[in-house]
Amino acid sequence: MDLKKIFGGLMEGASGEMGQPDLLRKVTEGITKLARHADRGLPILPREVEVHIKVGHGSVQTIEQFIEDPAFDKEVEARLLNELVRLRPENLPLRRYFVEAADRTAVEVREAPRRRWRLRIEGGDRDGSSVVLPQTRRDFLLGRGEWHGDEQDNIVNDVVLSESEKGLSRRAARLHRSSSGLELESLDQQEALVVVRPDGQRVRPVLAAGGRVVVGLGDVIEFTDGRKPILCVRLEEEE
């Protein structure tokens, strides 16, 4: 997607004031202003931020498509690391973007209230179990049994999906927090891991671009043995 081409006419038509470079600059500046400094001057940003972009009524759908392009958020990330040179990449905040119709074009960035996610298991020998995902973690390992792989690897599963289902890999999958939310990656489960959307669409993470798919409320994560489902996992939001 050609960022310059899209915004060259779009934003100018909406307000005559802000083009693509201005939008990236305002988003970067808004997030940077939330930084505070710890010992030795190391910058600290909130764990998660909300970026509200206000544009003309006729531009909302186009801007939403633009924001969904991973290239936009990658550019914001690069600019933040350039502005806050001592900030480590793993300490960048998760970024959630919202596009709103308004009479005046504007960008507002604020710290987001922390959301707590819970995984609920349906089926198998742990049917009905639920696991709350710690807010301080970005990656969560899912699989059969305690160990994520061989015991000698000394890596444990954060979410034990089953104790004994042989069709389920010990290194089944990984959930990753990103600016898009929670992304699911299939590991040894390969094509036997499917995300079922509320509309019935079935998406296999291993076949997706980048090897990950975003998982949201209403989606069902289905673990199969290649032929039939073994168990399902639902994502829920803690009140």
C-alpha positions as CSV (number, residue, x, y, z in Angstrom):
1,M,0.0,0.0,0.0
2,D,1.4,3.4,-1.0
3,L,1.1,5.5,2.1
4,K,2.0,8.7,0.4
5,K,-0.4,8.3,-2.4
6,I,-3.3,7.5,-0.2
7,F,-2.8,10.4,2.2
8,G,-1.6,12.9,-0.4
9,G,-5.2,13.5,-1.5
10,L,-7.3,11.9,1.3
11,M,-6.2,13.9,4.3
12,E,-5.9,17.1,2.2
13,G,-9.5,16.6,1.1
14,A,-10.7,16.0,4.6
15,S,-9.2,19.1,6.2
16,G,-6.6,20.6,4.0
17,E,-4.2,20.5,6.9
18,M,-2.7,17.1,7.6
19,G,-1.0,14.7,5.2
20,Q,0.5,11.3,5.7
21,P,3.8,12.5,7.2
22,D,1.8,14.7,9.6
23,L,-0.3,11.8,10.8
24,L,2.7,9.6,11.5
25,R,4.4,12.5,13.3
26,K,1.4,13.2,15.4
27,V,0.9,9.6,16.4
28,T,4.6,9.3,17.3
29,E,4.5,12.6,19.3
30,G,1.4,11.6,21.1
31,I,2.9,8.3,22.3
32,T,6.2,9.9,23.1
33,K,4.6,12.5,25.4
34,L,3.3,9.6,27.6
35,A,6.9,8.6,28.4
36,R,8.3,9.0,31.9
37,H,11.9,8.4,32.9
38,A,13.1,5.9,35.4
39,D,16.5,5.5,37.0
40,R,19.4,6.5,34.7
41,G,17.0,8.2,32.4
42,L,15.6,5.1,30.8
43,P,12.2,5.9,29.2
44,I,9.1,4.0,30.3
45,L,5.9,4.0,28.3
46,P,2.5,2.6,29.3
47,R,1.9,-1.0,28.5
48,E,-0.9,-0.2,26.1
49,V,-2.1,3.0,24.4
50,E,-5.2,4.1,22.4
51,V,-4.7,6.2,19.3
52,H,-7.9,8.0,18.3
53,I,-7.7,9.5,14.7
54,K,-10.5,11.9,13.8
55,V,-11.1,12.5,10.1
56,G,-13.8,13.7,7.8
57,H,-17.0,11.6,7.5
58,G,-16.2,10.5,4.0
59,S,-12.7,9.3,4.9
60,V,-13.5,6.9,7.8
61,Q,-13.6,3.6,5.8
62,T,-10.5,4.4,3.8
63,I,-8.5,5.4,6.9
64,E,-9.7,2.2,8.7
65,Q,-8.3,0.1,5.8
66,F,-5.1,2.1,6.0
67,I,-4.7,1.6,9.8
68,E,-5.2,-2.2,9.3
69,D,-2.1,-2.3,7.1
70,P,0.8,-3.6,9.2
71,A,3.2,-1.2,7.4
72,F,1.6,1.8,9.3
73,D,2.2,0.4,12.7
74,K,5.7,-0.8,11.8
75,E,6.5,2.8,10.8
76,V,5.2,4.1,14.1
77,E,7.3,1.6,15.9
78,A,10.4,2.6,14.0
79,R,9.8,6.2,14.8
80,L,9.3,5.6,18.5
81,L,12.6,3.7,18.7
82,N,14.3,6.6,16.9
83,E,12.8,9.2,19.2
84,L,13.4,7.3,22.4
85,V,16.8,5.9,21.6
86,R,17.2,4.1,25.0
87,L,13.9,2.4,24.7
88,R,14.1,-1.4,24.2
89,P,11.8,-2.8,21.5
90,E,10.2,-5.2,23.9
91,N,9.1,-2.2,26.0
92,L,7.1,-0.6,23.3
93,P,3.5,-0.2,24.2
94,L,0.7,-2.2,22.5
95,R,-1.1,0.2,20.2
96,R,-4.8,0.2,19.5
97,Y,-6.1,2.4,16.8
98,F,-9.6,3.9,16.5
99,V,-10.9,6.0,13.5
100,E,-13.7,8.4,14.2
101,A,-15.7,10.8,12.1
102,A,-15.4,14.4,13.1
103,D,-15.6,17.9,11.7
104,R,-11.9,18.6,12.5
105,T,-9.0,16.3,11.8
106,A,-7.1,15.4,14.9
107,V,-5.0,12.7,16.6
108,E,-5.4,11.9,20.3
109,V,-3.2,9.4,22.2
110,R,-4.0,8.2,25.7
111,E,-3.0,5.4,28.0
112,A,-5.5,2.5,27.6
113,P,-7.2,0.8,30.5
114,R,-5.6,-2.6,30.9
115,R,-7.7,-5.5,29.6
116,R,-7.5,-8.9,31.2
117,W,-8.0,-11.9,29.0
118,R,-9.1,-15.4,29.9
119,L,-8.9,-18.6,27.9
120,R,-11.7,-21.1,28.5
121,I,-11.2,-24.7,27.5
122,E,-14.1,-26.7,26.0
123,G,-13.7,-30.5,25.6
124,G,-10.9,-32.9,26.4
125,D,-9.8,-33.8,29.9
126,R,-9.7,-30.2,31.1
127,D,-13.1,-29.3,29.9
128,G,-14.4,-26.2,31.7
129,S,-11.0,-25.0,32.9
130,S,-10.0,-21.4,32.4
131,V,-6.7,-19.6,32.5
132,V,-6.2,-15.8,33.0
133,L,-3.4,-14.4,30.9
134,P,-1.1,-12.2,33.0
135,Q,-1.1,-8.6,31.9
136,T,2.7,-8.3,32.2
137,R,3.4,-11.0,29.7
138,R,3.5,-10.7,25.9
139,D,3.9,-14.4,24.9
140,F,2.0,-17.4,26.1
141,L,2.8,-21.0,25.3
142,L,0.0,-23.6,24.8
143,G,0.2,-27.3,24.6
144,R,-0.4,-30.8,26.1
145,G,1.0,-31.3,29.6
146,E,3.3,-29.3,31.7
147,W,6.3,-29.2,29.4
148,H,6.5,-27.2,26.1
149,G,8.4,-29.9,24.3
150,D,10.8,-32.4,25.9
151,E,11.2,-32.1,29.7
152,Q,15.0,-31.6,29.4
153,D,14.3,-28.4,27.4
154,N,13.0,-27.0,30.7
155,I,10.3,-24.8,29.1
156,V,6.8,-25.0,30.5
157,N,3.5,-24.4,29.0
158,D,1.7,-21.3,30.2
159,V,-1.7,-22.9,29.3
160,V,-2.0,-26.6,29.7
161,L,-4.8,-27.5,27.2
162,S,-4.9,-31.2,28.1
163,E,-3.0,-33.8,30.1
164,S,-3.4,-36.8,27.9
165,E,-4.9,-36.0,24.5
166,K,-2.3,-37.6,22.2
167,G,-3.5,-35.7,19.1
168,L,-2.5,-32.5,20.8
169,S,1.2,-31.5,20.6
170,R,3.2,-30.5,23.7
171,R,4.3,-27.5,21.6
172,A,0.9,-26.8,20.1
173,A,0.8,-23.0,19.7
174,R,1.8,-19.6,21.0
175,L,-0.3,-16.5,21.7
176,H,1.4,-13.1,21.3
177,R,0.3,-9.7,22.3
178,S,0.6,-7.1,19.6
179,S,-0.8,-3.8,18.6
180,S,-3.6,-5.7,16.9
181,G,-4.5,-7.6,20.1
182,L,-3.8,-11.3,20.6
183,E,-2.2,-13.1,17.7
184,L,-2.2,-16.9,17.5
185,E,0.7,-18.9,16.0
186,S,0.6,-22.6,15.3
187,L,3.8,-24.5,16.3
188,D,3.9,-28.3,16.2
189,Q,0.1,-28.4,15.8
190,Q,0.7,-27.1,12.2
191,E,-2.5,-27.2,10.0
192,A,-4.4,-29.0,12.7
193,L,-5.0,-25.7,14.5
194,V,-7.9,-23.6,13.2
195,V,-9.5,-20.3,14.2
196,V,-13.3,-20.3,13.6
197,R,-14.7,-16.8,13.1
198,P,-18.3,-16.0,14.3
199,D,-19.4,-16.0,10.6
200,G,-18.1,-19.6,10.2
201,Q,-14.9,-18.7,8.3
202,R,-12.1,-21.1,9.2
203,V,-8.5,-19.7,9.2
204,R,-5.3,-21.7,9.7
205,P,-2.6,-19.6,11.3
206,V,0.2,-21.7,9.7
207,L,-1.1,-20.7,6.3
208,A,-1.5,-17.0,7.1
209,A,0.9,-14.3,6.0
210,G,3.5,-14.0,8.8
211,G,2.2,-17.3,10.4
212,R,-0.1,-15.5,12.8
213,V,-3.8,-14.6,12.9
214,V,-5.5,-12.1,15.2
215,V,-7.9,-13.8,17.7
216,G,-10.8,-11.7,19.1
217,L,-13.9,-12.1,21.2
218,G,-16.3,-14.5,19.5
219,D,-13.6,-16.5,17.8
220,V,-13.1,-20.2,18.6
221,I,-9.6,-21.7,18.6
222,E,-10.1,-25.3,17.4
223,F,-7.4,-28.0,18.0
224,T,-7.9,-31.1,15.9
225,D,-6.1,-34.3,15.2
226,G,-6.2,-33.5,11.5
227,R,-9.6,-35.0,11.0
228,K,-11.9,-34.1,13.9
229,P,-11.8,-31.6,16.8
230,I,-10.0,-32.5,20.0
231,L,-11.0,-29.5,22.0
232,C,-11.7,-25.8,21.6
233,V,-10.6,-22.6,23.4
234,R,-12.6,-19.4,23.7
235,L,-11.1,-16.0,24.4
236,E,-13.0,-14.1,27.1
237,E,-12.5,-10.7,28.6
238,E,-12.4,-10.4,32.4
239,E,-14.8,-7.9,33.9
